[in-house]
């Protein structure tokens, strides 16, 4: 094996080492992000389960109807 071939192999080996370490670091970060997303999903699920009918929802609606008409419409929707 000539010196040139050895240098080429050493270069490939260095490149592969760099690629492997980069991919391993990426995998660690991805695992961390997945864990965080799982926690957020669990927290959201818990919040959703705790949600009840006493929740206040605020909406701003532009309409040509009077307040009394809107109240009647909302009351009819509750039934």
PyMOL Python script that loads the backbone (N, CA, C, O; Angstrom):
from pymol import cmd

cmd.read_pdbstr("""\
ATOM      1  N   UNK A   1       0.850  -1.176   0.000  1.00  0.00           N
ATOM      2  CA  UNK A   1       0.000   0.000   0.000  1.00  0.00           C
ATOM      3  C   UNK A   1       0.892   1.233   0.000  1.00  0.00           C
ATOM      4  O   UNK A   1       1.820   1.346   0.802  1.00  0.00           O
ATOM      5  N   UNK A   2       0.606   2.127  -0.884  1.00  0.00           N
ATOM      6  CA  UNK A   2       1.430   3.335  -0.990  1.00  0.00           C
ATOM      7  C   UNK A   2       1.009   4.364   0.054  1.00  0.00           C
ATOM      8  O   UNK A   2      -0.052   4.255   0.669  1.00  0.00           O
ATOM      9  N   UNK A   3       1.852   5.349   0.236  1.00  0.00           N
ATOM     10  CA  UNK A   3       1.557   6.421   1.188  1.00  0.00           C
ATOM     11  C   UNK A   3       0.315   7.202   0.816  1.00  0.00           C
ATOM     12  O   UNK A   3      -0.434   7.661   1.679  1.00  0.00           O
ATOM     13  N   UNK A   4       0.110   7.345  -0.476  1.00  0.00           N
ATOM     14  CA  UNK A   4      -1.069   8.072  -0.959  1.00  0.00           C
ATOM     15  C   UNK A   4      -2.363   7.334  -0.598  1.00  0.00           C
ATOM     16  O   UNK A   4      -3.352   7.955  -0.208  1.00  0.00           O
ATOM     17  N   UNK A   5      -2.344   6.014  -0.732  1.00  0.00           N
ATOM     18  CA  UNK A   5      -3.515   5.201  -0.376  1.00  0.00           C
ATOM     19  C   UNK A   5      -3.783   5.269   1.122  1.00  0.00           C
ATOM     20  O   UNK A   5      -4.933   5.340   1.557  1.00  0.00           O
ATOM     21  N   UNK A   6      -2.687   5.244   1.918  1.00  0.00           N
ATOM     22  CA  UNK A   6      -2.841   5.350   3.380  1.00  0.00           C
ATOM     23  C   UNK A   6      -3.456   6.692   3.755  1.00  0.00           C
ATOM     24  O   UNK A   6      -4.341   6.745   4.609  1.00  0.00           O
ATOM     25  N   UNK A   7      -3.006   7.764   3.138  1.00  0.00           N
ATOM     26  CA  UNK A   7      -3.548   9.096   3.416  1.00  0.00           C
ATOM     27  C   UNK A   7      -5.028   9.163   3.048  1.00  0.00           C
ATOM     28  O   UNK A   7      -5.835   9.763   3.758  1.00  0.00           O
ATOM     29  N   UNK A   8      -5.362   8.535   1.927  1.00  0.00           N
ATOM     30  CA  UNK A   8      -6.763   8.524   1.492  1.00  0.00           C
ATOM     31  C   UNK A   8      -7.628   7.756   2.488  1.00  0.00           C
ATOM     32  O   UNK A   8      -8.723   8.197   2.837  1.00  0.00           O
ATOM     33  N   UNK A   9      -7.128   6.596   2.948  1.00  0.00           N
ATOM     34  CA  UNK A   9      -7.868   5.806   3.947  1.00  0.00           C
ATOM     35  C   UNK A   9      -8.012   6.579   5.258  1.00  0.00           C
ATOM     36  O   UNK A   9      -9.073   6.577   5.883  1.00  0.00           O
ATOM     37  N   UNK A  10      -6.933   7.233   5.659  1.00  0.00           N
ATOM     38  CA  UNK A  10      -6.956   8.014   6.899  1.00  0.00           C
ATOM     39  C   UNK A  10      -7.967   9.157   6.775  1.00  0.00           C
ATOM     40  O   UNK A  10      -8.673   9.477   7.732  1.00  0.00           O
ATOM     41  N   UNK A  11      -8.028   9.769   5.588  1.00  0.00           N
ATOM     42  CA  UNK A  11      -8.997  10.840   5.351  1.00  0.00           C
ATOM     43  C   UNK A  11     -10.422  10.329   5.418  1.00  0.00           C
ATOM     44  O   UNK A  11     -11.289  10.976   6.005  1.00  0.00           O
ATOM     45  N   UNK A  12     -10.671   9.168   4.819  1.00  0.00           N
ATOM     46  CA  UNK A  12     -12.006   8.565   4.878  1.00  0.00           C
ATOM     47  C   UNK A  12     -12.378   8.212   6.311  1.00  0.00           C
ATOM     48  O   UNK A  12     -13.505   8.431   6.756  1.00  0.00           O
ATOM     49  N   UNK A  13     -11.397   7.659   7.019  1.00  0.00           N
ATOM     50  CA  UNK A  13     -11.635   7.281   8.408  1.00  0.00           C
ATOM     51  C   UNK A  13     -11.974   8.511   9.252  1.00  0.00           C
ATOM     52  O   UNK A  13     -12.892   8.467  10.071  1.00  0.00           O
ATOM     53  N   UNK A  14     -11.252   9.583   9.061  1.00  0.00           N
ATOM     54  CA  UNK A  14     -11.528  10.825   9.794  1.00  0.00           C
ATOM     55  C   UNK A  14     -12.912  11.361   9.456  1.00  0.00           C
ATOM     56  O   UNK A  14     -13.648  11.809  10.335  1.00  0.00           O
ATOM     57  N   UNK A  15     -13.257  11.309   8.175  1.00  0.00           N
ATOM     58  CA  UNK A  15     -14.568  11.777   7.743  1.00  0.00           C
ATOM     59  C   UNK A  15     -15.669  10.934   8.376  1.00  0.00           C
ATOM     60  O   UNK A  15     -16.662  11.472   8.864  1.00  0.00           O
ATOM     61  N   UNK A  16     -15.494   9.605   8.369  1.00  0.00           N
ATOM     62  CA  UNK A  16     -16.497   8.723   8.962  1.00  0.00           C
ATOM     63  C   UNK A  16     -16.623   8.953  10.467  1.00  0.00           C
ATOM     64  O   UNK A  16     -17.729   8.942  11.008  1.00  0.00           O
ATOM     65  N   UNK A  17     -15.494   9.162  11.143  1.00  0.00           N
ATOM     66  CA  UNK A  17     -15.526   9.462  12.577  1.00  0.00           C
ATOM     67  C   UNK A  17     -16.315  10.743  12.849  1.00  0.00           C
ATOM     68  O   UNK A  17     -17.124  10.801  13.774  1.00  0.00           O
ATOM     69  N   UNK A  18     -16.070  11.758  12.038  1.00  0.00           N
ATOM     70  CA  UNK A  18     -16.796  13.020  12.183  1.00  0.00           C
ATOM     71  C   UNK A  18     -18.282  12.822  11.919  1.00  0.00           C
ATOM     72  O   UNK A  18     -19.119  13.345  12.655  1.00  0.00           O
ATOM     73  N   UNK A  19     -18.612  12.078  10.883  1.00  0.00           N
ATOM     74  CA  UNK A  19     -20.010  11.807  10.541  1.00  0.00           C
ATOM     75  C   UNK A  19     -20.704  11.046  11.659  1.00  0.00           C
ATOM     76  O   UNK A  19     -21.829  11.381  12.031  1.00  0.00           O
ATOM     77  N   UNK A  20     -20.052  10.038  12.192  1.00  0.00           N
ATOM     78  CA  UNK A  20     -20.632   9.241  13.279  1.00  0.00           C
ATOM     79  C   UNK A  20     -20.857  10.093  14.517  1.00  0.00           C
ATOM     80  O   UNK A  20     -21.925  10.021  15.126  1.00  0.00           O
ATOM     81  N   UNK A  21     -19.875  10.896  14.900  1.00  0.00           N
ATOM     82  CA  UNK A  21     -20.034  11.725  16.096  1.00  0.00           C
ATOM     83  C   UNK A  21     -21.126  12.778  15.893  1.00  0.00           C
ATOM     84  O   UNK A  21     -21.866  13.090  16.826  1.00  0.00           O
ATOM     85  N   UNK A  22     -21.228  13.318  14.692  1.00  0.00           N
ATOM     86  CA  UNK A  22     -22.282  14.298  14.398  1.00  0.00           C
ATOM     87  C   UNK A  22     -23.652  13.650  14.484  1.00  0.00           C
ATOM     88  O   UNK A  22     -24.578  14.219  15.062  1.00  0.00           O
ATOM     89  N   UNK A  23     -23.783  12.460  13.911  1.00  0.00           N
ATOM     90  CA  UNK A  23     -25.066  11.752  13.953  1.00  0.00           C
ATOM     91  C   UNK A  23     -25.440  11.345  15.376  1.00  0.00           C
ATOM     92  O   UNK A  23     -26.613  11.389  15.745  1.00  0.00           O
ATOM     93  N   UNK A  24     -24.459  10.954  16.169  1.00  0.00           N
ATOM     94  CA  UNK A  24     -24.731  10.592  17.561  1.00  0.00           C
ATOM     95  C   UNK A  24     -25.207  11.815  18.348  1.00  0.00           C
ATOM     96  O   UNK A  24     -26.137  11.714  19.149  1.00  0.00           O
ATOM     97  N   UNK A  25     -24.581  12.953  18.125  1.00  0.00           N
ATOM     98  CA  UNK A  25     -25.000  14.184  18.798  1.00  0.00           C
ATOM     99  C   UNK A  25     -26.416  14.573  18.366  1.00  0.00           C
ATOM    100  O   UNK A  25     -27.235  14.992  19.185  1.00  0.00           O
ATOM    101  N   UNK A  26     -26.685  14.429  17.086  1.00  0.00           N
ATOM    102  CA  UNK A  26     -28.025  14.723  16.556  1.00  0.00           C
ATOM    103  C   UNK A  26     -29.054  13.797  17.204  1.00  0.00           C
ATOM    104  O   UNK A  26     -30.139  14.246  17.575  1.00  0.00           O
ATOM    105  N   UNK A  27     -28.731  12.522  17.344  1.00  0.00           N
ATOM    106  CA  UNK A  27     -29.637  11.560  17.957  1.00  0.00           C
ATOM    107  C   UNK A  27     -29.934  11.934  19.412  1.00  0.00           C
ATOM    108  O   UNK A  27     -31.079  11.839  19.855  1.00  0.00           O
ATOM    109  N   UNK A  28     -28.909  12.360  20.152  1.00  0.00           N
ATOM    110  CA  UNK A  28     -29.104  12.770  21.545  1.00  0.00           C
ATOM    111  C   UNK A  28     -30.065  13.961  21.627  1.00  0.00           C
ATOM    112  O   UNK A  28     -30.965  13.990  22.466  1.00  0.00           O
ATOM    113  N   UNK A  29     -29.856  14.944  20.739  1.00  0.00           N
ATOM    114  CA  UNK A  29     -30.726  16.123  20.735  1.00  0.00           C
ATOM    115  C   UNK A  29     -32.146  15.749  20.356  1.00  0.00           C
ATOM    116  O   UNK A  29     -33.101  16.259  20.941  1.00  0.00           O
ATOM    117  N   UNK A  30     -32.294  14.863  19.381  1.00  0.00           N
ATOM    118  CA  UNK A  30     -33.629  14.423  18.971  1.00  0.00           C
ATOM    119  C   UNK A  30     -34.332  13.685  20.113  1.00  0.00           C
ATOM    120  O   UNK A  30     -35.523  13.895  20.346  1.00  0.00           O
ATOM    121  N   UNK A  31     -33.597  12.820  20.828  1.00  0.00           N
ATOM    122  CA  UNK A  31     -34.172  12.119  21.970  1.00  0.00           C
ATOM    123  C   UNK A  31     -34.658  13.106  23.022  1.00  0.00           C
ATOM    124  O   UNK A  31     -35.735  12.938  23.594  1.00  0.00           O
ATOM    125  N   UNK A  32     -33.861  14.129  23.269  1.00  0.00           N
ATOM    126  CA  UNK A  32     -34.239  15.157  24.242  1.00  0.00           C
ATOM    127  C   UNK A  32     -35.503  15.891  23.800  1.00  0.00           C
ATOM    128  O   UNK A  32     -36.398  16.138  24.608  1.00  0.00           O
ATOM    129  N   UNK A  33     -35.574  16.238  22.518  1.00  0.00           N
ATOM    130  CA  UNK A  33     -36.758  16.929  22.005  1.00  0.00           C
ATOM    131  C   UNK A  33     -37.994  16.041  22.063  1.00  0.00           C
ATOM    132  O   UNK A  33     -39.083  16.516  22.387  1.00  0.00           O
ATOM    133  N   UNK A  34     -37.838  14.771  21.757  1.00  0.00           N
ATOM    134  CA  UNK A  34     -38.968  13.841  21.817  1.00  0.00           C
ATOM    135  C   UNK A  34     -39.471  13.724  23.250  1.00  0.00           C
ATOM    136  O   UNK A  34     -40.681  13.711  23.478  1.00  0.00           O
ATOM    137  N   UNK A  35     -38.570  13.638  24.212  1.00  0.00           N
ATOM    138  CA  UNK A  35     -38.957  13.574  25.621  1.00  0.00           C
ATOM    139  C   UNK A  35     -39.730  14.828  26.032  1.00  0.00           C
ATOM    140  O   UNK A  35     -40.738  14.741  26.734  1.00  0.00           O
ATOM    141  N   UNK A  36     -39.254  15.991  25.593  1.00  0.00           N
ATOM    142  CA  UNK A  36     -39.944  17.238  25.917  1.00  0.00           C
ATOM    143  C   UNK A  36     -41.336  17.277  25.287  1.00  0.00           C
ATOM    144  O   UNK A  36     -42.299  17.709  25.920  1.00  0.00           O
ATOM    145  N   UNK A  37     -41.433  16.823  24.039  1.00  0.00           N
ATOM    146  CA  UNK A  37     -42.738  16.787  23.368  1.00  0.00           C
ATOM    147  C   UNK A  37     -43.690  15.821  24.063  1.00  0.00           C
ATOM    148  O   UNK A  37     -44.884  16.102  24.174  1.00  0.00           O
ATOM    149  N   UNK A  38     -43.174  14.683  24.534  1.00  0.00           N
ATOM    150  CA  UNK A  38     -44.009  13.739  25.260  1.00  0.00           C
ATOM    151  C   UNK A  38     -44.545  14.370  26.547  1.00  0.00           C
ATOM    152  O   UNK A  38     -45.706  14.175  26.905  1.00  0.00           O
ATOM    153  N   UNK A  39     -43.691  15.125  27.235  1.00  0.00           N
ATOM    154  CA  UNK A  39     -44.130  15.791  28.467  1.00  0.00           C
ATOM    155  C   UNK A  39     -45.200  16.828  28.160  1.00  0.00           C
ATOM    156  O   UNK A  39     -46.197  16.915  28.877  1.00  0.00           O
ATOM    157  N   UNK A  40     -45.012  17.614  27.108  1.00  0.00           N
ATOM    158  CA  UNK A  40     -45.999  18.617  26.728  1.00  0.00           C
ATOM    159  C   UNK A  40     -47.323  17.948  26.373  1.00  0.00           C
ATOM    160  O   UNK A  40     -48.385  18.418  26.782  1.00  0.00           O
ATOM    161  N   UNK A  41     -47.265  16.854  25.615  1.00  0.00           N
ATOM    162  CA  UNK A  41     -48.480  16.135  25.235  1.00  0.00           C
ATOM    163  C   UNK A  41     -49.192  15.598  26.472  1.00  0.00           C
ATOM    164  O   UNK A  41     -50.418  15.657  26.562  1.00  0.00           O
ATOM    165  N   UNK A  42     -48.424  15.077  27.422  1.00  0.00           N
ATOM    166  CA  UNK A  42     -49.018  14.561  28.663  1.00  0.00           C
ATOM    167  C   UNK A  42     -49.667  15.701  29.459  1.00  0.00           C
ATOM    168  O   UNK A  42     -50.779  15.558  29.967  1.00  0.00           O
ATOM    169  N   UNK A  43     -48.964  16.827  29.559  1.00  0.00           N
ATOM    170  CA  UNK A  43     -49.510  17.979  30.279  1.00  0.00           C
ATOM    171  C   UNK A  43     -50.789  18.490  29.620  1.00  0.00           C
ATOM    172  O   UNK A  43     -51.757  18.810  30.310  1.00  0.00           O
ATOM    173  N   UNK A  44     -50.801  18.567  28.302  1.00  0.00           N
ATOM    174  CA  UNK A  44     -51.997  19.007  27.593  1.00  0.00           C
ATOM    175  C   UNK A  44     -53.147  18.034  27.794  1.00  0.00           C
ATOM    176  O   UNK A  44     -54.299  18.444  27.936  1.00  0.00           O
ATOM    177  N   UNK A  45     -52.836  16.755  27.807  1.00  0.00           N
ATOM    178  CA  UNK A  45     -53.863  15.746  28.045  1.00  0.00           C
ATOM    179  C   UNK A  45     -54.459  15.906  29.440  1.00  0.00           C
ATOM    180  O   UNK A  45     -55.673  15.815  29.621  1.00  0.00           O
ATOM    181  N   UNK A  46     -53.591  16.147  30.425  1.00  0.00           N
ATOM    182  CA  UNK A  46     -54.048  16.353  31.800  1.00  0.00           C
ATOM    183  C   UNK A  46     -54.933  17.594  31.895  1.00  0.00           C
ATOM    184  O   UNK A  46     -55.980  17.567  32.541  1.00  0.00           O
ATOM    185  N   UNK A  47     -54.515  18.667  31.258  1.00  0.00           N
ATOM    186  CA  UNK A  47     -55.306  19.901  31.265  1.00  0.00           C
ATOM    187  C   UNK A  47     -56.662  19.652  30.623  1.00  0.00           C
ATOM    188  O   UNK A  47     -57.688  20.111  31.124  1.00  0.00           O
ATOM    189  N   UNK A  48     -56.660  18.927  29.518  1.00  0.00           N
ATOM    190  CA  UNK A  48     -57.920  18.643  28.816  1.00  0.00           C
ATOM    191  C   UNK A  48     -58.850  17.809  29.694  1.00  0.00           C
ATOM    192  O   UNK A  48     -60.057  18.048  29.711  1.00  0.00           O
ATOM    193  N   UNK A  49     -58.304  16.832  30.424  1.00  0.00           N
ATOM    194  CA  UNK A  49     -59.107  15.994  31.305  1.00  0.00           C
ATOM    195  C   UNK A  49     -59.689  16.809  32.460  1.00  0.00           C
ATOM    196  O   UNK A  49     -60.805  16.544  32.907  1.00  0.00           O
ATOM    197  N   UNK A  50     -58.942  17.794  32.940  1.00  0.00           N
ATOM    198  CA  UNK A  50     -59.388  18.608  34.061  1.00  0.00           C
ATOM    199  C   UNK A  50     -60.400  19.671  33.631  1.00  0.00           C
ATOM    200  O   UNK A  50     -61.116  20.227  34.464  1.00  0.00           O
ATOM    201  N   UNK A  51     -60.455  19.947  32.336  1.00  0.00           N
ATOM    202  CA  UNK A  51     -61.366  20.962  31.811  1.00  0.00           C
ATOM    203  C   UNK A  51     -62.802  20.546  32.114  1.00  0.00           C
ATOM    204  O   UNK A  51     -63.157  19.377  31.969  1.00  0.00           O
ATOM    205  N   UNK A  52     -63.627  21.503  32.535  1.00  0.00           N
ATOM    206  CA  UNK A  52     -65.025  21.186  32.807  1.00  0.00           C
ATOM    207  C   UNK A  52     -65.922  22.254  32.216  1.00  0.00           C
ATOM    208  O   UNK A  52     -65.455  23.165  31.532  1.00  0.00           O
ATOM    209  N   UNK A  53     -67.206  22.139  32.481  1.00  0.00           N
ATOM    210  CA  UNK A  53     -68.173  23.056  31.854  1.00  0.00           C
ATOM    211  C   UNK A  53     -68.144  24.453  32.467  1.00  0.00           C
ATOM    212  O   UNK A  53     -68.837  25.340  31.969  1.00  0.00           O
ATOM    213  N   UNK A  54     -67.382  24.680  33.510  1.00  0.00           N
ATOM    214  CA  UNK A  54     -67.292  25.999  34.127  1.00  0.00           C
ATOM    215  C   UNK A  54     -66.245  26.874  33.456  1.00  0.00           C
ATOM    216  O   UNK A  54     -65.885  27.928  33.979  1.00  0.00           O
ATOM    217  N   UNK A  55     -65.765  26.448  32.319  1.00  0.00           N
ATOM    218  CA  UNK A  55     -64.744  27.196  31.600  1.00  0.00           C
ATOM    219  C   UNK A  55     -65.345  28.450  30.980  1.00  0.00           C
ATOM    220  O   UNK A  55     -66.424  28.405  30.389  1.00  0.00           O
ATOM    221  N   UNK A  56     -64.648  29.556  31.117  1.00  0.00           N
ATOM    222  CA  UNK A  56     -65.083  30.808  30.532  1.00  0.00           C
ATOM    223  C   UNK A  56     -64.366  31.005  29.203  1.00  0.00           C
ATOM    224  O   UNK A  56     -63.140  30.926  29.119  1.00  0.00           O
ATOM    225  N   UNK A  57     -65.151  31.261  28.179  1.00  0.00           N
ATOM    226  CA  UNK A  57     -64.582  31.507  26.853  1.00  0.00           C
ATOM    227  C   UNK A  57     -64.983  32.909  26.439  1.00  0.00           C
ATOM    228  O   UNK A  57     -66.162  33.261  26.478  1.00  0.00           O
ATOM    229  N   UNK A  58     -64.015  33.698  26.048  1.00  0.00           N
ATOM    230  CA  UNK A  58     -64.262  35.069  25.622  1.00  0.00           C
ATOM    231  C   UNK A  58     -64.121  35.134  24.114  1.00  0.00           C
ATOM    232  O   UNK A  58     -63.115  34.711  23.545  1.00  0.00           O
ATOM    233  N   UNK A  59     -65.155  35.674  23.478  1.00  0.00           N
ATOM    234  CA  UNK A  59     -65.106  35.843  22.029  1.00  0.00           C
ATOM    235  C   UNK A  59     -65.590  37.241  21.689  1.00  0.00           C
ATOM    236  O   UNK A  59     -66.550  37.740  22.277  1.00  0.00           O
ATOM    237  N   UNK A  60     -64.939  37.847  20.767  1.00  0.00           N
ATOM    238  CA  UNK A  60     -65.367  39.148  20.274  1.00  0.00           C
ATOM    239  C   UNK A  60     -65.945  38.914  18.885  1.00  0.00           C
ATOM    240  O   UNK A  60     -65.265  38.427  17.982  1.00  0.00           O
ATOM    241  N   UNK A  61     -67.230  39.278  18.737  1.00  0.00           N
ATOM    242  CA  UNK A  61     -67.921  39.025  17.482  1.00  0.00           C
ATOM    243  C   UNK A  61     -68.535  40.322  16.976  1.00  0.00           C
ATOM    244  O   UNK A  61     -69.236  41.020  17.708  1.00  0.00           O
ATOM    245  N   UNK A  62     -68.265  40.630  15.727  1.00  0.00           N
ATOM    246  CA  UNK A  62     -68.885  41.800  15.106  1.00  0.00           C
ATOM    247  C   UNK A  62     -70.153  41.320  14.405  1.00  0.00           C
ATOM    248  O   UNK A  62     -70.108  40.456  13.530  1.00  0.00           O
ATOM    249  N   UNK A  63     -71.283  41.896  14.807  1.00  0.00           N
ATOM    250  CA  UNK A  63     -72.554  41.445  14.251  1.00  0.00           C
ATOM    251  C   UNK A  63     -73.543  42.609  14.192  1.00  0.00           C
ATOM    252  O   UNK A  63     -73.388  43.622  14.875  1.00  0.00           O
ATOM    253  N   UNK A  64     -74.544  42.433  13.366  1.00  0.00           N
ATOM    254  CA  UNK A  64     -75.598  43.450  13.254  1.00  0.00           C
ATOM    255  C   UNK A  64     -76.767  43.166  14.200  1.00  0.00           C
ATOM    256  O   UNK A  64     -77.715  43.948  14.263  1.00  0.00           O
ATOM    257  N   UNK A  65     -76.705  42.058  14.931  1.00  0.00           N
ATOM    258  CA  UNK A  65     -77.784  41.689  15.852  1.00  0.00           C
ATOM    259  C   UNK A  65     -77.640  42.439  17.174  1.00  0.00           C
ATOM    260  O   UNK A  65     -76.544  42.841  17.566  1.00  0.00           O
ATOM    261  N   UNK A  66     -78.747  42.611  17.834  1.00  0.00           N
ATOM    262  CA  UNK A  66     -78.719  43.253  19.157  1.00  0.00           C
ATOM    263  C   UNK A  66     -78.207  42.256  20.192  1.00  0.00           C
ATOM    264  O   UNK A  66     -78.176  41.049  19.950  1.00  0.00           O
ATOM    265  N   UNK A  67     -77.813  42.771  21.328  1.00  0.00           N
ATOM    266  CA  UNK A  67     -77.307  41.926  22.412  1.00  0.00           C
ATOM    267  C   UNK A  67     -78.375  40.932  22.846  1.00  0.00           C
ATOM    268  O   UNK A  67     -78.068  39.767  23.098  1.00  0.00           O
ATOM    269  N   UNK A  68     -79.622  41.374  22.937  1.00  0.00           N
ATOM    270  CA  UNK A  68     -80.713  40.477  23.351  1.00  0.00           C
ATOM    271  C   UNK A  68     -80.869  39.311  22.382  1.00  0.00           C
ATOM    272  O   UNK A  68     -81.085  38.173  22.798  1.00  0.00           O
ATOM    273  N   UNK A  69     -80.759  39.598  21.102  1.00  0.00           N
ATOM    274  CA  UNK A  69     -80.867  38.524  20.106  1.00  0.00           C
ATOM    275  C   UNK A  69     -79.719  37.532  20.237  1.00  0.00           C
ATOM    276  O   UNK A  69     -79.919  36.321  20.140  1.00  0.00           O
ATOM    277  N   UNK A  70     -78.534  38.045  20.453  1.00  0.00           N
ATOM    278  CA  UNK A  70     -77.360  37.171  20.595  1.00  0.00           C
ATOM    279  C   UNK A  70     -77.496  36.295  21.838  1.00  0.00           C
ATOM    280  O   UNK A  70     -77.171  35.108  21.803  1.00  0.00           O
ATOM    281  N   UNK A  71     -77.975  36.882  22.938  1.00  0.00           N
ATOM    282  CA  UNK A  71     -78.183  36.115  24.168  1.00  0.00           C
ATOM    283  C   UNK A  71     -79.198  35.006  23.925  1.00  0.00           C
ATOM    284  O   UNK A  71     -78.998  33.881  24.384  1.00  0.00           O
ATOM    285  N   UNK A  72     -80.279  35.298  23.214  1.00  0.00           N
ATOM    286  CA  UNK A  72     -81.295  34.274  22.896  1.00  0.00           C
ATOM    287  C   UNK A  72     -80.682  33.157  22.045  1.00  0.00           C
ATOM    288  O   UNK A  72     -80.956  31.978  22.269  1.00  0.00           O
ATOM    289  N   UNK A  73     -79.862  33.531  21.080  1.00  0.00           N
ATOM    290  CA  UNK A  73     -79.213  32.525  20.226  1.00  0.00           C
ATOM    291  C   UNK A  73     -78.302  31.634  21.042  1.00  0.00           C
ATOM    292  O   UNK A  73     -78.310  30.414  20.876  1.00  0.00           O
ATOM    293  N   UNK A  74     -77.517  32.232  21.920  1.00  0.00           N
ATOM    294  CA  UNK A  74     -76.600  31.448  22.765  1.00  0.00           C
ATOM    295  C   UNK A  74     -77.376  30.542  23.698  1.00  0.00           C
ATOM    296  O   UNK A  74     -77.012  29.380  23.878  1.00  0.00           O
ATOM    297  N   UNK A  75     -78.433  31.054  24.289  1.00  0.00           N
ATOM    298  CA  UNK A  75     -79.268  30.235  25.175  1.00  0.00           C
ATOM    299  C   UNK A  75     -79.854  29.042  24.430  1.00  0.00           C
ATOM    300  O   UNK A  75     -79.915  27.936  24.967  1.00  0.00           O
ATOM    301  N   UNK A  76     -80.286  29.274  23.185  1.00  0.00           N
ATOM    302  CA  UNK A  76     -80.856  28.171  22.410  1.00  0.00           C
ATOM    303  C   UNK A  76     -79.783  27.131  22.069  1.00  0.00           C
ATOM    304  O   UNK A  76     -80.089  25.943  21.965  1.00  0.00           O
ATOM    305  N   UNK A  77     -78.547  27.561  21.895  1.00  0.00           N
ATOM    306  CA  UNK A  77     -77.462  26.632  21.603  1.00  0.00           C
ATOM    307  C   UNK A  77     -77.090  25.774  22.790  1.00  0.00           C
ATOM    308  O   UNK A  77     -76.594  24.661  22.616  1.00  0.00           O
ATOM    309  N   UNK A  78     -77.320  26.269  23.998  1.00  0.00           N
ATOM    310  CA  UNK A  78     -77.007  25.504  25.220  1.00  0.00           C
ATOM    311  C   UNK A  78     -77.900  24.282  25.339  1.00  0.00           C
ATOM    312  O   UNK A  78     -77.499  23.267  25.909  1.00  0.00           O
ATOM    313  N   UNK A  79     -79.106  24.375  24.803  1.00  0.00           N
ATOM    314  CA  UNK A  79     -80.074  23.270  24.937  1.00  0.00           C
ATOM    315  C   UNK A  79     -79.759  22.160  24.049  1.00  0.00           C
ATOM    316  O   UNK A  79     -80.472  21.157  24.039  1.00  0.00           O
TER     317      UNK A  79
END
""", "prot")
cmd.dss("prot")
cmd.show_as("cartoon", "prot")
cmd.util.cbc("prot")
cmd.orient("prot")
